[in-house]
Amino acid sequence: MKFQRRQLVAAMAGLMLVLSAGAASAMGGPSGAAVGMPAQGHIGEVIVNPYKIAPLTAIVRTGGYVVKNASVRVVPKKGGREIAYKVSDRQIRTHAGIPIAGLYADYLNTVEVSYTRVSADGKSEDFTDRLQFYAPPVFSISNGMPGQQRMFNVEVNKVDPGFEDRLYLVNSQLIPMAPQGARFVWNNPAGGAL
């Protein structure tokens, strides 16, 4: 009886060891890290609308590198305005990549991303990647009510000086009935500015 108990304990310990070894593997399995989509530039994949509440945003993942000193330029389409900004190292760490805002809806966007990539051995390299990816049209999830209509078309007639570089959040799709609205907190517990 004692012998069988020791065998059972040893078998259970071996099973736990095998199971924990699989759980401790890097993302992608025992071969190491895996990226689900190909990287266009020198770091990681591009994820459009990463938080499912802002369809005209994206993140360029770091691909396992330390990335710093980043800047973004959304190349304007004909008649459009250039959007260019620097990204703090803190924001890169917060988003695990370089956040991009101000994409054109229903358009193959061109974005230039400049950054310093630091590899595991401490080697720093500067890159400027020119990325192209599609951003879908902004749409609204149906709330099942008869008053809901399709999203609006916007035509900018005039932009006052000093406001050319502004980005706006289209929040009409963030109603509490819509699933993404429940994930978006304005000013807890109620109301206020974002």
RARAZI-V80528 format. One record per backbone hydrogen bond with DSSP energy under -1.0 kcal/mol. NH is the residue of the N-H (numbers start at 1). CO is the residue of the C=O. Records with the same first field share a line. If there is no record, write none. Layout:
BEGIN
NH = CO, CO
END
This chain:
BEGIN
5 = 1
6 = 2
7 = 3
8 = 4
9 = 5
10 = 6
11 = 7
12 = 8
13 = 9
14 = 10
15 = 11
16 = 12
17 = 13
18 = 14
19 = 15
20 = 16
21 = 17
22 = 18
23 = 19
24 = 20
29 = 26
32 = 29
44 = 61
47 = 59
49 = 57
52 = 49
57 = 54
58 = 100
59 = 47
60 = 98
61 = 45
62 = 96
65 = 62
66 = 118
68 = 116
71 = 114
72 = 85
73 = 112
74 = 83
75 = 110
80 = 77
83 = 74
85 = 72
87 = 70
92 = 88
93 = 89
94 = 90
95 = 91
97 = 92
98 = 60
100 = 58
103 = 56
106 = 135
107 = 135
109 = 107, 133
111 = 131
112 = 73
113 = 129
114 = 71
115 = 127
116 = 68
117 = 125
118 = 66
119 = 123
122 = 119
125 = 117
127 = 115
129 = 113
131 = 111
133 = 109
135 = 107
148 = 145
163 = 160
166 = 163
171 = 169
174 = 171
178 = 175
182 = 178
END
